[in-house]
Amino acid sequence: MKRFYCTVCQKFKRVRQMPANVTTPNAPKPEDRKGQCKWHAGAGYTRNTLHAKVGA
Ligand SMILES: [Zn+2]
């Protein structure tokens, strides 16, 4: 599991895969890995995932 800080939830999230919108996914400290979890990431993460399923 990986951890990052969701700027929308304003708390740390544990995910199996880091969302694409996390700017520095390899930063040593979780507080430096800021992004949005997939629940709010609309344009990036979620839509791509949906598209992959629907388009097939
Ligand atoms: Zn969130």
N, CA, C, O and the ligand as a Tripos MOL2 file, in Angstrom:
@<TRIPOS>MOLECULE
protein
  225   223    57     0     0
PROTEIN
NO_CHARGES

@<TRIPOS>ATOM
      1 N           0.8360   -1.1970    0.0000 N.3       1 MET1
      2 CA          0.0000    0.0000    0.0000 C.3       1 MET1
      3 C           0.8730    1.2510    0.0000 C.2       1 MET1
      4 O           1.9600    1.2630    0.5770 O.2       1 MET1
      5 N           0.3830    2.2980   -0.6530 N.am      2 LYS2
      6 CA          1.1210    3.5540   -0.7010 C.3       2 LYS2
      7 C           0.2860    4.6410   -0.0530 C.2       2 LYS2
      8 O          -0.9430    4.5820   -0.0130 O.2       2 LYS2
      9 N           1.0010    5.6360    0.4520 N.am      3 ARG3
     10 CA          0.2810    6.7140    1.1120 C.3       3 ARG3
     11 C           0.5210    8.0370    0.4070 C.2       3 ARG3
     12 O           1.6140    8.3030   -0.0910 O.2       3 ARG3
     13 N          -0.4980    8.8450    0.3730 N.am      4 PHE4
     14 CA         -0.3390   10.1970   -0.1310 C.3       4 PHE4
     15 C          -1.3480   11.0810    0.5910 C.2       4 PHE4
     16 O          -2.2430   10.5990    1.2860 O.2       4 PHE4
     17 N          -1.1790   12.3800    0.4100 N.am      5 TYR5
     18 CA         -2.0540   13.3270    1.0900 C.3       5 TYR5
     19 C          -3.0730   13.8650    0.1050 C.2       5 TYR5
     20 O          -2.7110   14.4850   -0.8950 O.2       5 TYR5
     21 N          -4.3380   13.6320    0.3840 N.am      6 CYS6
     22 CA         -5.3850   14.1530   -0.4770 C.3       6 CYS6
     23 C          -5.7060   15.5830   -0.0570 C.2       6 CYS6
     24 O          -6.0940   15.8410    1.0820 O.2       6 CYS6
     25 N          -5.5370   16.5000   -0.9930 N.am      7 THR7
     26 CA         -5.7410   17.9110   -0.6740 C.3       7 THR7
     27 C          -7.2180   18.2580   -0.5670 C.2       7 THR7
     28 O          -7.5630   19.3200   -0.0480 O.2       7 THR7
     29 N          -8.0790   17.4010   -1.0390 N.am      8 VAL8
     30 CA         -9.5140   17.6400   -0.9280 C.3       8 VAL8
     31 C         -10.0460   17.0820    0.3890 C.2       8 VAL8
     32 O         -10.7370   17.7840    1.1280 O.2       8 VAL8
     33 N          -9.7340   15.8500    0.6790 N.am      9 CYS9
     34 CA        -10.1220   15.2450    1.9580 C.3       9 CYS9
     35 C          -9.3430   15.8610    3.1090 C.2       9 CYS9
     36 O          -9.7920   15.8360    4.2550 O.2       9 CYS9
     37 N          -8.1640   16.4180    2.8010 N.am     10 GLN10
     38 CA         -7.2550   16.9680    3.7990 C.3      10 GLN10
     39 C          -6.8380   15.9050    4.8140 C.2      10 GLN10
     40 O          -6.7840   16.1500    6.0190 O.2      10 GLN10
     41 N          -6.5570   14.7580    4.3010 N.am     11 LYS11
     42 CA         -5.9700   13.7210    5.1410 C.3      11 LYS11
     43 C          -5.2170   12.7030    4.3030 C.2      11 LYS11
     44 O          -5.3180   12.6780    3.0760 O.2      11 LYS11
     45 N          -4.4700   11.8750    4.9910 N.am     12 PHE12
     46 CA         -3.6850   10.8730    4.2950 C.3      12 PHE12
     47 C          -4.5740    9.7350    3.8320 C.2      12 PHE12
     48 O          -5.5150    9.3170    4.5080 O.2      12 PHE12
     49 N          -4.2310    9.2590    2.6520 N.am     13 LYS13
     50 CA         -4.9850    8.1680    2.0710 C.3      13 LYS13
     51 C          -4.0480    7.0180    1.7890 C.2      13 LYS13
     52 O          -2.8900    7.2130    1.4210 O.2      13 LYS13
     53 N          -4.5630    5.8230    1.9660 N.am     14 ARG14
     54 CA         -3.7740    4.6560    1.6200 C.3      14 ARG14
     55 C          -4.4050    3.9980    0.4000 C.2      14 ARG14
     56 O          -5.5910    3.6670    0.4000 O.2      14 ARG14
     57 N          -3.6100    3.8180   -0.6200 N.am     15 VAL15
     58 CA         -4.1280    3.2720   -1.8590 C.3      15 VAL15
     59 C          -3.2060    2.1840   -2.3840 C.2      15 VAL15
     60 O          -2.0250    2.1170   -2.0420 O.2      15 VAL15
     61 N          -3.7740    1.3490   -3.2110 N.am     16 ARG16
     62 CA         -2.9450    0.3050   -3.8060 C.3      16 ARG16
     63 C          -2.0690    0.9130   -4.8940 C.2      16 ARG16
     64 O          -0.9200    0.5200   -5.0970 O.2      16 ARG16
     65 N          -2.6640    1.9040   -5.5990 N.am     17 GLN17
     66 CA         -1.9060    2.5540   -6.6570 C.3      17 GLN17
     67 C          -2.0450    4.0630   -6.5190 C.2      17 GLN17
     68 O          -3.1450    4.5850   -6.3390 O.2      17 GLN17
     69 N          -0.9460    4.7350   -6.6030 N.am     18 MET18
     70 CA         -0.9230    6.1800   -6.4690 C.3      18 MET18
     71 C          -1.6960    6.8370   -7.6090 C.2      18 MET18
     72 O          -1.4730    6.4990   -8.7710 O.2      18 MET18
     73 N          -2.6020    7.7710   -7.3000 N.am     19 PRO19
     74 CA         -3.3170    8.4550   -8.3740 C.3      19 PRO19
     75 C          -2.3540    9.2000   -9.2880 C.2      19 PRO19
     76 O          -1.2960    9.6510   -8.8480 O.2      19 PRO19
     77 N          -2.7160    9.3260  -10.5440 N.am     20 ALA20
     78 CA         -1.8370    9.9750  -11.5260 C.3      20 ALA20
     79 C          -1.6200   11.4360  -11.2060 C.2      20 ALA20
     80 O          -0.6250   12.0160  -11.6420 O.2      20 ALA20
     81 N          -2.5280   12.0530  -10.4530 N.am     21 ASN21
     82 CA         -2.4150   13.4870  -10.1980 C.3      21 ASN21
     83 C          -1.4870   13.8180   -9.0310 C.2      21 ASN21
     84 O          -1.2890   14.9950   -8.7270 O.2      21 ASN21
     85 N          -0.9280   12.8330   -8.3850 N.am     22 VAL22
     86 CA          0.0530   13.1050   -7.3400 C.3      22 VAL22
     87 C           1.3470   13.5710   -7.9970 C.2      22 VAL22
     88 O           1.9360   12.8650   -8.8160 O.2      22 VAL22
     89 N           1.7790   14.7810   -7.6190 N.am     23 THR23
     90 CA          2.8700   15.4060   -8.3610 C.3      23 THR23
     91 C           4.2150   14.7390   -8.1020 C.2      23 THR23
     92 O           5.0120   14.5700   -9.0250 O.2      23 THR23
     93 N           4.4700   14.3590   -6.8540 N.am     24 THR24
     94 CA          5.7590   13.7550   -6.5280 C.3      24 THR24
     95 C           5.5410   12.4160   -5.8420 C.2      24 THR24
     96 O           5.7560   12.2920   -4.6360 O.2      24 THR24
     97 N           5.1150   11.4130   -6.6020 N.am     25 PRO25
     98 CA          4.7720   10.1170   -6.0110 C.3      25 PRO25
     99 C           5.9380    9.4330   -5.3150 C.2      25 PRO25
    100 O           5.7300    8.5440   -4.4900 O.2      25 PRO25
    101 N           7.1620    9.8360   -5.6360 N.am     26 ASN26
    102 CA          8.3210    9.1750   -5.0360 C.3      26 ASN26
    103 C           8.9560    9.9650   -3.9050 C.2      26 ASN26
    104 O          10.0240    9.5980   -3.4160 O.2      26 ASN26
    105 N           8.3100   11.0460   -3.4850 N.am     27 ALA27
    106 CA          8.8540   11.8230   -2.3740 C.3      27 ALA27
    107 C           8.9230   10.9530   -1.1270 C.2      27 ALA27
    108 O           8.0220   10.1550   -0.8720 O.2      27 ALA27
    109 N           9.9950   11.1080   -0.3480 N.am     28 PRO28
    110 CA         10.1990   10.2530    0.8200 C.3      28 PRO28
    111 C           9.1330   10.4270    1.8930 C.2      28 PRO28
    112 O           8.7930    9.4760    2.5960 O.2      28 PRO28
    113 N           8.6090   11.6380    2.0180 N.am     29 LYS29
    114 CA          7.6190   11.8570    3.0660 C.3      29 LYS29
    115 C           6.2140   11.8910    2.4820 C.2      29 LYS29
    116 O           5.9970   12.5290    1.4520 O.2      29 LYS29
    117 N           5.2580   11.2230    3.1130 N.am     30 PRO30
    118 CA          3.8900   11.2060    2.5810 C.3      30 PRO30
    119 C           3.2990   12.6000    2.4820 C.2      30 PRO30
    120 O           2.4860   12.8560    1.5950 O.2      30 PRO30
    121 N           3.6890   13.5120    3.3740 N.am     31 GLU31
    122 CA          3.1210   14.8530    3.3030 C.3      31 GLU31
    123 C           3.6110   15.6450    2.0940 C.2      31 GLU31
    124 O           3.0560   16.6920    1.7620 O.2      31 GLU31
    125 N           4.6560   15.1350    1.4360 N.am     32 ASP32
    126 CA          5.1080   15.7710    0.2070 C.3      32 ASP32
    127 C           4.4180   15.2010   -1.0240 C.2      32 ASP32
    128 O           4.5250   15.7540   -2.1190 O.2      32 ASP32
    129 N           3.7180   14.1070   -0.8380 N.am     33 ARG33
    130 CA          3.0170   13.5010   -1.9680 C.3      33 ARG33
    131 C           1.5640   13.9700   -1.9510 C.2      33 ARG33
    132 O           0.6930   13.3470   -1.3440 O.2      33 ARG33
    133 N           1.3380   15.0740   -2.6290 N.am     34 LYS34
    134 CA          0.0090   15.6700   -2.5770 C.3      34 LYS34
    135 C          -0.7340   15.4670   -3.8770 C.2      34 LYS34
    136 O          -0.1730   15.5900   -4.9650 O.2      34 LYS34
    137 N          -1.9920   15.1590   -3.7400 N.am     35 GLY35
    138 CA         -2.8270   14.9730   -4.9150 C.3      35 GLY35
    139 C          -4.2620   14.8400   -4.4630 C.2      35 GLY35
    140 O          -4.6260   15.2580   -3.3640 O.2      35 GLY35
    141 N          -5.0590   14.2620   -5.3100 N.am     36 GLN36
    142 CA         -6.4460   14.0420   -4.9640 C.3      36 GLN36
    143 C          -6.7600   12.5750   -5.1580 C.2      36 GLN36
    144 O          -6.3620   11.9660   -6.1510 O.2      36 GLN36
    145 N          -7.4790   12.0130   -4.1990 N.am     37 CYS37
    146 CA         -7.8300   10.6180   -4.3580 C.3      37 CYS37
    147 C          -8.8560   10.4760   -5.4780 C.2      37 CYS37
    148 O          -9.4700   11.4550   -5.9030 O.2      37 CYS37
    149 N          -9.0270    9.2810   -5.9340 N.am     38 LYS38
    150 CA         -9.7880    9.0620   -7.1690 C.3      38 LYS38
    151 C         -11.2290    9.5370   -7.0760 C.2      38 LYS38
    152 O         -11.8910    9.7040   -8.1000 O.2      38 LYS38
    153 N         -11.7170    9.7540   -5.8740 N.am     39 TRP39
    154 CA        -13.1060   10.1730   -5.7250 C.3      39 TRP39
    155 C         -13.3620   11.5830   -6.2230 C.2      39 TRP39
    156 O         -14.4880   11.9110   -6.5970 O.2      39 TRP39
    157 N         -12.3210   12.4330   -6.2350 N.am     40 HIS40
    158 CA        -12.5270   13.7990   -6.7300 C.3      40 HIS40
    159 C         -11.7060   14.0790   -7.9710 C.2      40 HIS40
    160 O         -11.7940   15.1820   -8.5120 O.2      40 HIS40
    161 N         -10.9360   13.1620   -8.4320 N.am     41 ALA41
    162 CA         -9.9640   13.4660   -9.4750 C.3      41 ALA41
    163 C         -10.5720   13.5460  -10.8660 C.2      41 ALA41
    164 O          -9.8450   13.6780  -11.8510 O.2      41 ALA41
    165 N         -11.8600   13.4680  -10.9600 N.am     42 GLY42
    166 CA        -12.6320   13.5540  -12.2130 C.3      42 GLY42
    167 C         -11.8630   13.4220  -13.5050 C.2      42 GLY42
    168 O         -11.7720   12.3400  -14.0850 O.2      42 GLY42
    169 N         -11.3060   14.5460  -13.9530 N.am     43 ALA43
    170 CA        -10.7300   14.6110  -15.2910 C.3      43 ALA43
    171 C          -9.6330   13.5830  -15.5230 C.2      43 ALA43
    172 O          -9.6190   12.9240  -16.5620 O.2      43 ALA43
    173 N          -8.7240   13.4360  -14.5870 N.am     44 GLY44
    174 CA         -7.5790   12.5640  -14.8150 C.3      44 GLY44
    175 C          -7.9010   11.1030  -14.6160 C.2      44 GLY44
    176 O          -8.2770   10.3860  -15.5430 O.2      44 GLY44
    177 N          -7.7470   10.7040  -13.4200 N.am     45 TYR45
    178 CA         -7.7830    9.2960  -13.0590 C.3      45 TYR45
    179 C          -9.0990    8.5920  -13.4080 C.2      45 TYR45
    180 O          -9.1220    7.5900  -14.1220 O.2      45 TYR45
    181 N         -10.1850    9.1500  -12.8810 N.am     46 THR46
    182 CA        -11.4620    8.4550  -12.9870 C.3      46 THR46
    183 C         -11.9130    8.2940  -14.4350 C.2      46 THR46
    184 O         -12.3400    7.2210  -14.8600 O.2      46 THR46
    185 N         -11.8060    9.4000  -15.1840 N.am     47 ARG47
    186 CA        -12.3190    9.3330  -16.5430 C.3      47 ARG47
    187 C         -11.5100    8.3540  -17.3850 C.2      47 ARG47
    188 O         -12.0660    7.6040  -18.1870 O.2      47 ARG47
    189 N         -10.2170    8.3670  -17.1980 N.am     48 ASN48
    190 CA         -9.4010    7.4150  -17.9400 C.3      48 ASN48
    191 C          -9.8060    5.9780  -17.6340 C.2      48 ASN48
    192 O          -9.8860    5.1310  -18.5240 O.2      48 ASN48
    193 N         -10.0540    5.7320  -16.3780 N.am     49 THR49
    194 CA        -10.4280    4.3810  -15.9800 C.3      49 THR49
    195 C         -11.7570    3.9930  -16.5990 C.2      49 THR49
    196 O         -11.9180    2.8980  -17.1380 O.2      49 THR49
    197 N         -12.7090    4.9210  -16.5100 N.am     50 LEU50
    198 CA        -14.0200    4.6690  -17.0910 C.3      50 LEU50
    199 C         -13.9020    4.4060  -18.5880 C.2      50 LEU50
    200 O         -14.4730    3.4590  -19.1300 O.2      50 LEU50
    201 N         -13.1360    5.2850  -19.2320 N.am     51 HIS51
    202 CA        -12.9960    5.2100  -20.6760 C.3      51 HIS51
    203 C         -12.4820    3.8510  -21.1040 C.2      51 HIS51
    204 O         -12.9530    3.2590  -22.0740 O.2      51 HIS51
    205 N         -11.5110    3.3780  -20.3600 N.am     52 ALA52
    206 CA        -10.9140    2.1020  -20.7010 C.3      52 ALA52
    207 C         -11.9640    0.9890  -20.6760 C.2      52 ALA52
    208 O         -11.9670    0.0950  -21.5230 O.2      52 ALA52
    209 N         -12.8540    1.0680  -19.6830 N.am     53 LYS53
    210 CA        -13.8800    0.0250  -19.5660 C.3      53 LYS53
    211 C         -14.9460    0.1770  -20.6340 C.2      53 LYS53
    212 O         -15.3190   -0.7860  -21.3050 O.2      53 LYS53
    213 N         -15.4400    1.4260  -20.7850 N.am     54 VAL54
    214 CA        -16.5560    1.6670  -21.7010 C.3      54 VAL54
    215 C         -16.1350    1.4670  -23.1540 C.2      54 VAL54
    216 O         -16.8800    0.9150  -23.9640 O.2      54 VAL54
    217 N         -14.9170    1.9320  -23.4660 N.am     55 GLY55
    218 CA        -14.4690    1.9240  -24.8540 C.3      55 GLY55
    219 C         -14.2360    0.5350  -25.4180 C.2      55 GLY55
    220 O         -14.2330    0.3540  -26.6350 O.2      55 GLY55
    221 N         -14.0440   -0.4310  -24.5680 N.am     56 ALA56
    222 CA        -13.6610   -1.7610  -25.0310 C.3      56 ALA56
    223 C         -14.7640   -2.5390  -25.7420 C.2      56 ALA56
    224 O         -14.5420   -3.6720  -26.1710 O.2      56 ALA56
    225 ZN         -9.8350   12.7440   -1.2200 Zn       57 ZN57
@<TRIPOS>BOND
     1     1     2 1
     2     2     3 1
     3     3     4 2
     4     3     5 am
     5     5     6 1
     6     6     7 1
     7     7     8 2
     8     7     9 am
     9     9    10 1
    10    10    11 1
    11    11    12 2
    12    11    13 am
    13    13    14 1
    14    14    15 1
    15    15    16 2
    16    15    17 am
    17    17    18 1
    18    18    19 1
    19    19    20 2
    20    19    21 am
    21    21    22 1
    22    22    23 1
    23    23    24 2
    24    23    25 am
    25    25    26 1
    26    26    27 1
    27    27    28 2
    28    27    29 am
    29    29    30 1
    30    30    31 1
    31    31    32 2
    32    31    33 am
    33    33    34 1
    34    34    35 1
    35    35    36 2
    36    35    37 am
    37    37    38 1
    38    38    39 1
    39    39    40 2
    40    39    41 am
    41    41    42 1
    42    42    43 1
    43    43    44 2
    44    43    45 am
    45    45    46 1
    46    46    47 1
    47    47    48 2
    48    47    49 am
    49    49    50 1
    50    50    51 1
    51    51    52 2
    52    51    53 am
    53    53    54 1
    54    54    55 1
    55    55    56 2
    56    55    57 am
    57    57    58 1
    58    58    59 1
    59    59    60 2
    60    59    61 am
    61    61    62 1
    62    62    63 1
    63    63    64 2
    64    63    65 am
    65    65    66 1
    66    66    67 1
    67    67    68 2
    68    67    69 am
    69    69    70 1
    70    70    71 1
    71    71    72 2
    72    71    73 am
    73    73    74 1
    74    74    75 1
    75    75    76 2
    76    75    77 am
    77    77    78 1
    78    78    79 1
    79    79    80 2
    80    79    81 am
    81    81    82 1
    82    82    83 1
    83    83    84 2
    84    83    85 am
    85    85    86 1
    86    86    87 1
    87    87    88 2
    88    87    89 am
    89    89    90 1
    90    90    91 1
    91    91    92 2
    92    91    93 am
    93    93    94 1
    94    94    95 1
    95    95    96 2
    96    95    97 am
    97    97    98 1
    98    98    99 1
    99    99   100 2
   100    99   101 am
   101   101   102 1
   102   102   103 1
   103   103   104 2
   104   103   105 am
   105   105   106 1
   106   106   107 1
   107   107   108 2
   108   107   109 am
   109   109   110 1
   110   110   111 1
   111   111   112 2
   112   111   113 am
   113   113   114 1
   114   114   115 1
   115   115   116 2
   116   115   117 am
   117   117   118 1
   118   118   119 1
   119   119   120 2
   120   119   121 am
   121   121   122 1
   122   122   123 1
   123   123   124 2
   124   123   125 am
   125   125   126 1
   126   126   127 1
   127   127   128 2
   128   127   129 am
   129   129   130 1
   130   130   131 1
   131   131   132 2
   132   131   133 am
   133   133   134 1
   134   134   135 1
   135   135   136 2
   136   135   137 am
   137   137   138 1
   138   138   139 1
   139   139   140 2
   140   139   141 am
   141   141   142 1
   142   142   143 1
   143   143   144 2
   144   143   145 am
   145   145   146 1
   146   146   147 1
   147   147   148 2
   148   147   149 am
   149   149   150 1
   150   150   151 1
   151   151   152 2
   152   151   153 am
   153   153   154 1
   154   154   155 1
   155   155   156 2
   156   155   157 am
   157   157   158 1
   158   158   159 1
   159   159   160 2
   160   159   161 am
   161   161   162 1
   162   162   163 1
   163   163   164 2
   164   163   165 am
   165   165   166 1
   166   166   167 1
   167   167   168 2
   168   167   169 am
   169   169   170 1
   170   170   171 1
   171   171   172 2
   172   171   173 am
   173   173   174 1
   174   174   175 1
   175   175   176 2
   176   175   177 am
   177   177   178 1
   178   178   179 1
   179   179   180 2
   180   179   181 am
   181   181   182 1
   182   182   183 1
   183   183   184 2
   184   183   185 am
   185   185   186 1
   186   186   187 1
   187   187   188 2
   188   187   189 am
   189   189   190 1
   190   190   191 1
   191   191   192 2
   192   191   193 am
   193   193   194 1
   194   194   195 1
   195   195   196 2
   196   195   197 am
   197   197   198 1
   198   198   199 1
   199   199   200 2
   200   199   201 am
   201   201   202 1
   202   202   203 1
   203   203   204 2
   204   203   205 am
   205   205   206 1
   206   206   207 1
   207   207   208 2
   208   207   209 am
   209   209   210 1
   210   210   211 1
   211   211   212 2
   212   211   213 am
   213   213   214 1
   214   214   215 1
   215   215   216 2
   216   215   217 am
   217   217   218 1
   218   218   219 1
   219   219   220 2
   220   219   221 am
   221   221   222 1
   222   222   223 1
   223   223   224 2
@<TRIPOS>SUBSTRUCTURE
     1 MET1         2 RESIDUE 1 A MET
     2 LYS2         6 RESIDUE 1 A LYS
     3 ARG3        10 RESIDUE 1 A ARG
     4 PHE4        14 RESIDUE 1 A PHE
     5 TYR5        18 RESIDUE 1 A TYR
     6 CYS6        22 RESIDUE 1 A CYS
     7 THR7        26 RESIDUE 1 A THR
     8 VAL8        30 RESIDUE 1 A VAL
     9 CYS9        34 RESIDUE 1 A CYS
    10 GLN10       38 RESIDUE 1 A GLN
    11 LYS11       42 RESIDUE 1 A LYS
    12 PHE12       46 RESIDUE 1 A PHE
    13 LYS13       50 RESIDUE 1 A LYS
    14 ARG14       54 RESIDUE 1 A ARG
    15 VAL15       58 RESIDUE 1 A VAL
    16 ARG16       62 RESIDUE 1 A ARG
    17 GLN17       66 RESIDUE 1 A GLN
    18 MET18       70 RESIDUE 1 A MET
    19 PRO19       74 RESIDUE 1 A PRO
    20 ALA20       78 RESIDUE 1 A ALA
    21 ASN21       82 RESIDUE 1 A ASN
    22 VAL22       86 RESIDUE 1 A VAL
    23 THR23       90 RESIDUE 1 A THR
    24 THR24       94 RESIDUE 1 A THR
    25 PRO25       98 RESIDUE 1 A PRO
    26 ASN26      102 RESIDUE 1 A ASN
    27 ALA27      106 RESIDUE 1 A ALA
    28 PRO28      110 RESIDUE 1 A PRO
    29 LYS29      114 RESIDUE 1 A LYS
    30 PRO30      118 RESIDUE 1 A PRO
    31 GLU31      122 RESIDUE 1 A GLU
    32 ASP32      126 RESIDUE 1 A ASP
    33 ARG33      130 RESIDUE 1 A ARG
    34 LYS34      134 RESIDUE 1 A LYS
    35 GLY35      138 RESIDUE 1 A GLY
    36 GLN36      142 RESIDUE 1 A GLN
    37 CYS37      146 RESIDUE 1 A CYS
    38 LYS38      150 RESIDUE 1 A LYS
    39 TRP39      154 RESIDUE 1 A TRP
    40 HIS40      158 RESIDUE 1 A HIS
    41 ALA41      162 RESIDUE 1 A ALA
    42 GLY42      166 RESIDUE 1 A GLY
    43 ALA43      170 RESIDUE 1 A ALA
    44 GLY44      174 RESIDUE 1 A GLY
    45 TYR45      178 RESIDUE 1 A TYR
    46 THR46      182 RESIDUE 1 A THR
    47 ARG47      186 RESIDUE 1 A ARG
    48 ASN48      190 RESIDUE 1 A ASN
    49 THR49      194 RESIDUE 1 A THR
    50 LEU50      198 RESIDUE 1 A LEU
    51 HIS51      202 RESIDUE 1 A HIS
    52 ALA52      206 RESIDUE 1 A ALA
    53 LYS53      210 RESIDUE 1 A LYS
    54 VAL54      214 RESIDUE 1 A VAL
    55 GLY55      218 RESIDUE 1 A GLY
    56 ALA56      222 RESIDUE 1 A ALA
    57 ZN57       225 GROUP 0 **** ****
